[in-house]
Amino acid sequence: MSALVLQPEQKLLKNACLCSLALVLSLVSSLVASKAAFAQSEPQQTSADPASRSNEQNAKPEQLPSVLIQTEKSRSTLSLPAATLQSLLPGMNPLKGLHQLAGVTFQSADPWGNNEQNFSLFIHGFSAQQLGYTLDGVPLGDQQYGNYNGLSPQRAVISENLRTVLMNSGAGDLATASTSNLGGTIESFSSDPRAKSNWALAQTFGSYGASRSYVRYDSGEYAVDAVGEASQSFYLSAVRQRARAWDFDAVQGGEQFNAKWVKHWAGSKLTGYYNFSDKTEPNEDSVVQGARESFVPYTRPTTYPNFAFAQAYLTPQGEPPRRDGANYRNYFGVAQRRDHLAYLKLEQQIGSNNHWLNQLYAHHDDGLGAVAGPIGVAGLPALFKVYFPTQDLKQTFGGSGYAIRTTEYKINRIGFMSSWQGKSEAHQWQTGLWLERNRSSAYRRWYALDRTQPLTPYQTPQNPLITQYGSEIDNQVVQLHVQDEWQLRPDVSLQAGFKSSLQFADGGFPVQPKIGAINGGSTALPEGNITTKKWFLPQLGLLWRTSPNNQLYVNLQKNLRQFITYGAVGASPWSLNNQSAFDLFKRTAEPETATNFELGLRSRRQFSADTTPISGLSAVEAQVSLYQVNFHNRLLQISPTPVISSIVNGNPILANVGGVKTQGIDLATTLQFGSRYTLFNAFSYNRSIYQDDYFNGGSRVSTAGKQVPASPSWLNKTMLKASWNEFEWNVTADYVGKRYATYTNDLSIPAYFLMNLGIRYRLPLDWNGGVNHLGLQVSNLANRRGVSTLVVGAASGTYNSFPIAPRQIFLTLSSGF
């Protein structure tokens, strides 16, 4: 693997990061000494402020900087405007767009970041499942690939309909509706209908047959009563995307529909939102890496649609070639997801000092994940013999030598949020609650792959031969919060509060596996309830405006991750293989907690030609954030078959295995050179270290003092935007440092450096107000190879990986944006 990136280049890139650090520190030092005023005299509103329409919503996209540093918070908060996200690549997953920000690592094997099977996200050493996610305040769950409590942001809203994405990298707001935000939070906000009637259209074509078609109609604002004191507006929007996977012959994509309605009257605002998403994404398989594997390909594609080759690939007994080892090829893998998400939100201004928000939401998901794989791989013949002890297995499963394994999901969530904000003399306070009930299910089934009429990944299998197990879990969440901002003096604010997080989960298995179908001699999967109540999770912050253009902030906060409520798979109590293990976990295990400390400086300054320290520099905005996190009661699923390619689960143990100590620094700087050039740079260093060893059976696993795998220590991101006549250019440069691939750090992945290019040209057309553009985006400009996503499942010796997607080119014609 080390040959993928040259070592001298790694040293050069690391030196570049250090030079960037020195540059940012020197700029911040000069800003601290300055007494000049902010470029904007009024404090910048955050996108989450419900009492007013944010600057991002009202401003034209081209007037916004690439990244916004949010002020008036006692924590590090950065936001990515929608215009920046779409300039990177139309339709991009907002989580992938956040990769441009300080402290964030997002990896995926496709340029949009849409494939949920092979993405990974880390912020300050915390993984995607340890962060919190919302859309317009509605909780989106913890982003598990195995659906159980939410949906991904790109399935919750069409990317082109986003207004902004807000990232709290250290700790989220106490009001954030999430049970998983040990680390930061990611809040997405959909755009409101436009004030004037408008059509927006976009068509993208690109590499590997990519096509994305987007349309939106805005009604414009119109009066709904005789005196004109009430008005309303709405939009309807749809998108269709298709793209062939770059390393195998299958088409990924789906359809999505958004509708939003807003009514204003007498200090009140009523918002209704509906989203429908239907996605079908055939998946590649991850590559198993390690000294035990004699065959380690760069990619591990499936063989669909070449069914003749797929059959010839297997022995008569349904076994793949021995030479391929764990990297054998399946016929297909696919994720099918269908979601309905809706909310109704009422915001009321009561007098001049009080604001009341009430929001009701509902979410239904129906989907499955499927793999059509050989029946003769390790473990499957023994499993199938439990259900078909005397039959010929190949003929039983359709004569093809393959069987289709599915995990079939359903989610039914309904929730309510209410918050009251008030102002009284020197205090601005807020109190609120979040209630949710989620009924989710997961059923594992096996189907035949008929030799004469083979199923495709775009179809839903019918008539299962085996229903191996079925879980049903009812989970109820109650979250309360109280927070206050006390203006101690005009330049100093104290922000304090706490939240309470309560979870009442009850799970069972209406369908239990047959005796002998569970490894380790267990006779049944566990059932029962677990209640977790954490009444006091405090937050204390200080914001000091040291001068009109500088802010110093300090924040201390404790967070909690509730137990995962998922049946039979993953790091969940209901995934333990017997009742006694579940009962022991219930008596002894504790939820994961983290104490986050942040210390930072924000600064903003505008220069004249006489005062600028650099020729042509007209404005600068910078943020430096130091942080330390103490992570306690880390939960680890310890399994004898940890590699992701294992088809049959092992006999896992889920246990608290100690803590992690994280220390780091983020530096984010935006330099504005007149009206034509903007340079953004984000430098990050993170050191996340395990504090304890753990035991796998009788063996000690030496993890104390080791770096958290898959999360790099060094990151440097640069974004250059230029505007010249009718052209807009953007270039992004992305350096990701060395990553460890096992818990004991015996294997690692070298650093890589990627570049992307975007060009947009305003067409000389009068149609649709003259707002017509032709755009060109090139991802992975230098066509670099290497490892993108790491799948860590073993203490040592092996890991799984997905490759970096090759260079791809996209051309977009848009109107009305």
Secondary structure, 3 states (H helix, E strand, C coil): CHHHCCHHHHHHHHHHHHHHHHHHHHHHHHHHHCCCCCCCCCCCCCCCCCCCCCHHHHCCHHHCCCCEECCCCCCCEEEEEHHHHHHHCCCCCHHHHHHHCCCEEEECCCCCCCCCCCCEEEECCEEHHHCEEEECCEECCCCCCCCCCCCCHHHHCCHHHEEEEEEECCCCCCCCCCCCCCCCEEEEEECCCCCCCEEEEEEEEEHHHEEEEEEEEECCCEECCCCCCEEEEEEEEEEEEEEECCCCCCEEEEEEEEEEEEEEECCEEEEEEEEEEEEEEECCCCEEEECCCCCCCCCCCCCCCCHHHHHHHCCCCCCCCHHHHHHCCCCEEEEEEEEEEEEEEEEEEECCCEEEEEEEEEEEEEEEEEEEEECCCCCHHHHHHHHCCCCCHHHHCCEEEEEEEEEEEEEEEEEEEEEEEEEECCEEEEEEEEEEEEEEEEEEEEEEEECCCCCCCCCCCCCCCEEEEEEEEEEEEEEEEEEEEEEEECCEEEEEEEEEEEEEEEEEEEECCCCCCCHHHCCCCCCEEEEEEEEEEEEEEEEEEEECCEEEEEEEEEEEECCCCCCCCCCCHHHCCCHHHHHHHHHHCCCEEEEEEEEEEEEEEECCCCCCCCCCCCEEEEEEEEEEEEEECCEEEECCCCCCCCCCCCCCEEEECCCEEEEEEEEEEEEEECCCEEEEEEEEEEEEEECCCEEECCEEECCCCCECCCCCCEEEEEEEEEEECCEEEEEEEEEECCEECCCCCCCEECCEEEEEEEEEEECCCCHHHHCEEEEEEEECCCCCCCEEEEECCCCCCEEEEEECCCCEEEEEEEECC
